[in-house]
Amino acid sequence: MTSKELLYVEDSLGHEQFLKKCACKTSEQLQDQTLKNYLKELETKHETLFQQFLDLL
Protein backbone atom coordinates (compact mmCIF):
# COMPACT_ATOMS: atom_id res chain seq x y z
CA MET A 1 0.00 0.00 0.00
CA THR A 2 1.40 3.38 -0.97
CA SER A 3 1.64 6.22 1.51
CA LYS A 4 -1.14 8.05 -0.34
CA GLU A 5 -3.43 5.02 -0.11
CA LEU A 6 -2.62 4.70 3.57
CA LEU A 7 -3.63 8.33 4.10
CA TYR A 8 -6.97 7.66 2.36
CA VAL A 9 -7.63 4.65 4.61
CA GLU A 10 -6.69 6.58 7.74
CA ASP A 11 -8.95 9.45 6.67
CA SER A 12 -11.81 7.01 6.05
CA LEU A 13 -11.29 5.46 9.49
CA GLY A 14 -11.57 8.89 11.06
CA HIS A 15 -14.75 9.69 9.14
CA GLU A 16 -16.41 6.40 10.05
CA GLN A 17 -15.49 6.82 13.70
CA PHE A 18 -16.92 10.36 13.69
CA LEU A 19 -20.16 9.30 11.96
CA LYS A 20 -20.65 6.43 14.40
CA LYS A 21 -20.13 8.76 17.36
CA CYS A 22 -22.61 11.30 15.94
CA ALA A 23 -25.26 8.62 15.34
CA CYS A 24 -24.80 7.27 18.86
CA LYS A 25 -24.96 10.69 20.51
CA THR A 26 -28.03 11.73 18.54
CA SER A 27 -29.90 8.47 19.16
CA GLU A 28 -29.44 8.94 22.90
CA GLN A 29 -31.15 12.34 22.71
CA LEU A 30 -34.17 11.30 20.62
CA GLN A 31 -37.52 10.25 21.97
CA ASP A 32 -39.02 9.08 18.66
CA GLN A 33 -38.38 5.33 18.68
CA THR A 34 -38.43 5.02 14.88
CA LEU A 35 -35.70 7.62 14.44
CA LYS A 36 -33.78 6.17 17.37
CA ASN A 37 -33.82 2.71 15.75
CA TYR A 38 -32.71 4.17 12.41
CA LEU A 39 -29.75 5.90 14.04
CA LYS A 40 -28.81 2.67 15.83
CA GLU A 41 -28.76 0.97 12.40
CA LEU A 42 -26.50 3.75 11.09
CA GLU A 43 -24.24 3.31 14.08
CA THR A 44 -23.92 -0.40 13.33
CA LYS A 45 -23.31 0.28 9.64
CA HIS A 46 -20.51 2.75 10.38
CA GLU A 47 -18.93 0.32 12.85
CA THR A 48 -18.95 -2.34 10.14
CA LEU A 49 -17.40 0.05 7.61
CA PHE A 50 -14.78 1.06 10.18
CA GLN A 51 -13.83 -2.58 10.68
CA GLN A 52 -13.64 -3.16 6.92
CA PHE A 53 -11.29 -0.21 6.48
CA LEU A 54 -9.23 -1.37 9.45
CA ASP A 55 -8.91 -4.82 7.87
CA LEU A 56 -7.22 -3.18 4.88
CA LEU A 57 -4.30 -2.36 7.13
C-alpha positions as CSV (number, residue, x, y, z in Angstrom):
1,M,0.0,0.0,0.0
2,T,1.4,3.4,-1.0
3,S,1.6,6.2,1.5
4,K,-1.1,8.1,-0.3
5,E,-3.4,5.0,-0.1
6,L,-2.6,4.7,3.6
7,L,-3.6,8.3,4.1
8,Y,-7.0,7.7,2.4
9,V,-7.6,4.7,4.6
10,E,-6.7,6.6,7.7
11,D,-8.9,9.4,6.7
12,S,-11.8,7.0,6.1
13,L,-11.3,5.5,9.5
14,G,-11.6,8.9,11.1
15,H,-14.8,9.7,9.1
16,E,-16.4,6.4,10.1
17,Q,-15.5,6.8,13.7
18,F,-16.9,10.4,13.7
19,L,-20.2,9.3,12.0
20,K,-20.6,6.4,14.4
21,K,-20.1,8.8,17.4
22,C,-22.6,11.3,15.9
23,A,-25.3,8.6,15.3
24,C,-24.8,7.3,18.9
25,K,-25.0,10.7,20.5
26,T,-28.0,11.7,18.5
27,S,-29.9,8.5,19.2
28,E,-29.4,8.9,22.9
29,Q,-31.2,12.3,22.7
30,L,-34.2,11.3,20.6
31,Q,-37.5,10.2,22.0
32,D,-39.0,9.1,18.7
33,Q,-38.4,5.3,18.7
34,T,-38.4,5.0,14.9
35,L,-35.7,7.6,14.4
36,K,-33.8,6.2,17.4
37,N,-33.8,2.7,15.8
38,Y,-32.7,4.2,12.4
39,L,-29.8,5.9,14.0
40,K,-28.8,2.7,15.8
41,E,-28.8,1.0,12.4
42,L,-26.5,3.7,11.1
43,E,-24.2,3.3,14.1
44,T,-23.9,-0.4,13.3
45,K,-23.3,0.3,9.6
46,H,-20.5,2.7,10.4
47,E,-18.9,0.3,12.9
48,T,-18.9,-2.3,10.1
49,L,-17.4,0.0,7.6
50,F,-14.8,1.1,10.2
51,Q,-13.8,-2.6,10.7
52,Q,-13.6,-3.2,6.9
53,F,-11.3,-0.2,6.5
54,L,-9.2,-1.4,9.5
55,D,-8.9,-4.8,7.9
56,L,-7.2,-3.2,4.9
57,L,-4.3,-2.4,7.1
